[in-house]
Amino acid sequence: MAEQENEELASSDLGTLDFWEHAYAQELDNFRDHGDVGEIWFGAANSRKIVRWIATKLDLNKECDKIIDVGCGNAMTLVELAKEGFANLMGVDYSQKAVNLARMILNDNNLSNVKLEVCDILNNTLPHDFKLVHDKGTYDAISLSPEDPTVKRQKYIENIHRILLPKGYLVLTSCNWTKEELLKHFTNYFEFESQLPTDTFQFGGQTGNVVTQLVFRKK
């Protein structure tokens, strides 16, 4: 998506709590009716790739290091992380209905040890001891907010930085910002670690990425 002249994106309903409460209310009904876990944002293949990268490429202790999924939605990333052997997992979302769905899906997968909490990362009271933060779309949603997106993006960056341990990881997936834009946004608080390979598309003779997936480390 192209940037606006003021370096912000056009606002969207996807940047509002009302949108997500409505969306997850429908997904809750679908899960209750026929066990459908709902939308896996950016696709199941991308989600599995991120989890495998976390499990095999990063310096993590699966038993001890705390991982938090910010904007956990239906918790399917947490399910995949648990399958990889990670034992200290937490998911937060500012939508109560998303957390309700996540809890049902975790219970369905016999994962009662994964912590869940309704929490707005922009106004969080989370502990400051996470080794890794995973975000697949939350920064995007904040960027689409109809009110003060610049202020909210900065608050997000500061709060993610605050809850991470020294040299902790941020694994970020975006479909709205390019690598160069994200590096500019996060440079004061994070160092670029690596970029995950993603699917590309061609249009008008140019090649681009459908999504951008980056790994940062806390400065």
N, C-alpha and C positions, 0 to 999 in steps of 0.2 A: 504494500500500500504506500502511495506517495506521501511524503511529508507535506504539511501545510507550510505557508511562508513563515509562520512564527514557530516552526519546528514542532508543532503539535499535530496530532491526527484529528480528522473530523470526528466529532462526538457521535456516540452510538448508544442505543439501548443496552448493548452488551456491557457498557460501563456503569450500569445501575443495578442495585440490589433487587429491585422489583423484577427485572428481567430474569435473573437467576432463580429467585424464589418461585416464579411461575414455571420456569423450565424444569426445575427439579421436582416441583409438585407433580408434573406430568410423568416424569421418570419414576417417581415413587409409585404412582399408580400402575405404571407398566411393569415395574419389578414385582409388585404385589400380585398382579394379574397373571403374568407368565414368565417371571424370572429374568426379564431383559434388564441388563445392568445399565443401559443407556449409552449416550454418546461418549466415545473415547476420543477426546480432542486431539487433532493432528494425526489420528489413526493408530490402530493397535500396533502396527509394525514399528512406527516411530517410538511408541511407548516402550515396547520391548527392547528396542535398540538402546534407548537411554538407560534403562535398568541394567542391561548387560555391560554398558560402558561404566556405569557406577560400580558394578560388581567386580570388573576385571581391570580397569584402567586407573582407578583412584586408590590412594593410600588410605584405606579404611579398615577398621576392626569391626567385623560384622556383629560381634557379640556386644561390644561396648559403645561404639560411636553412635551418637544420637543423630537421626535423620528426620527432618520435618518436611512434609509436603504442603506447601503454601497454596491454598486454593485447591484442596484435595478433591473436590467434586465427589464422584462416586467411589473414590478410594481404590480404583483399579491399579494405579501405580504402586500404592502401598501393598496391595496383594502380590504384585509381581516382585517387589523388593523382598517381601517375606519369603517368597518361593526361592529367592536367591540366598536365603540364609540370614538376612539382616533381622536383628532381634529387638532393636531399640528404635521403634518407629512411632511417629506422631503425624496426624493430619489435622489441618485447620482449614476452615472455610467460613466466610462471613454469612453464608446462607444456612439458616437452621435446617431447611429442607434438604440441602446437600449433605449435611452432617447426618441427618436421619437416614438418608439413602446409604451413605457410606457405612453407617453402623450395621444396617441390615445386610449389606454385601459382605462386610468383614465377618459377621456372625455366620453367614452362609458358607464362608470359607474357613470356619473354625479358627479365626484369628482374634480371639478375645483379648490378646495382650497388646494390640495396637491401640494407642491412645488417640482420642478424637476430641476436638474442642471447637465450639463456635467462636471465631476470633477474626476481627478485622485487622489485617496486618498493618494498616495505617494508624491504628489506635491500640496496639497490642501491649499485653503485659506478660509476654512469653519469657521464659528463662533465657539466659545468655550462654548456653552451653551446647549448642548444636554444632556438629562437625560438618553437616551438609544440609543445605536448603535446596529443595527441588521445586521448580516453578514451571508449569506448563500452561501458560496463558493468563496468569494473574496479572503480570506486569502489562500485558497487552490490554486486558480489561480496564485496568487503572488508567492507561493511556487514552482510553476512549471515553473517559468520564465527561459528562456534560458540564461539570463544575470544577474549575481549578486543576486541570490535569497536570500542569507543570509542577505545582506545589505538591500534588499527591504523588507524582513519580519520584520527586526528591525525598519525600517522607518514606516511601517504600524503600528506596535505596539505603537510607540512613537506618531504618529499622531492621532490614535484613543484615546489614553490617553489624548492628548491635547484638543480634541474637547468635551470631556465629562466633565460635572459638577462633583464636588467632590462627591464620592460615586455613581457616575453614573454607569449604567449597560452596559456590552457588552454581547450580546446574539450571540453565535458563533456556526455555524454548519460546520463540516468538514467531508469529506470522506477519507482524506489522512493522517490525524494525529490522534493518539490515545489520550485518556484523559491525560495519563502520559506525553506524548510529549508536548501537548498544555500547561499543567501546567508548564512545564519547560520553554517553550518559553515565557510565559506571567508573570512569577512570580515576576519580578522586578517592574512591573507596575500595576498589578491587583491581587486581592484576589479571590480565587475560592468561588463561592456562591452556586451553585447547578449543578446537571447533570440531563438532561431530559431523561426519559426512551426511549429507541429506540429499533427497531426491531433487533433481533440477528440471526446469522446463525451458522451452525455447519459444520466443515470440518476437516477431519482427527482426529476426536475425540475431537477437541477443539471447544469452543464456542466463537464467537466474534460479534462485532457490525458492522452493515453496515455503519452507520454514528455515529459521536460523536457530541453531542449537549450540550454545556456548557454555564453556566451563570457566568460571572465574575463581580466584582465591582472594580472601580477605587480606587487605594490606595491614 
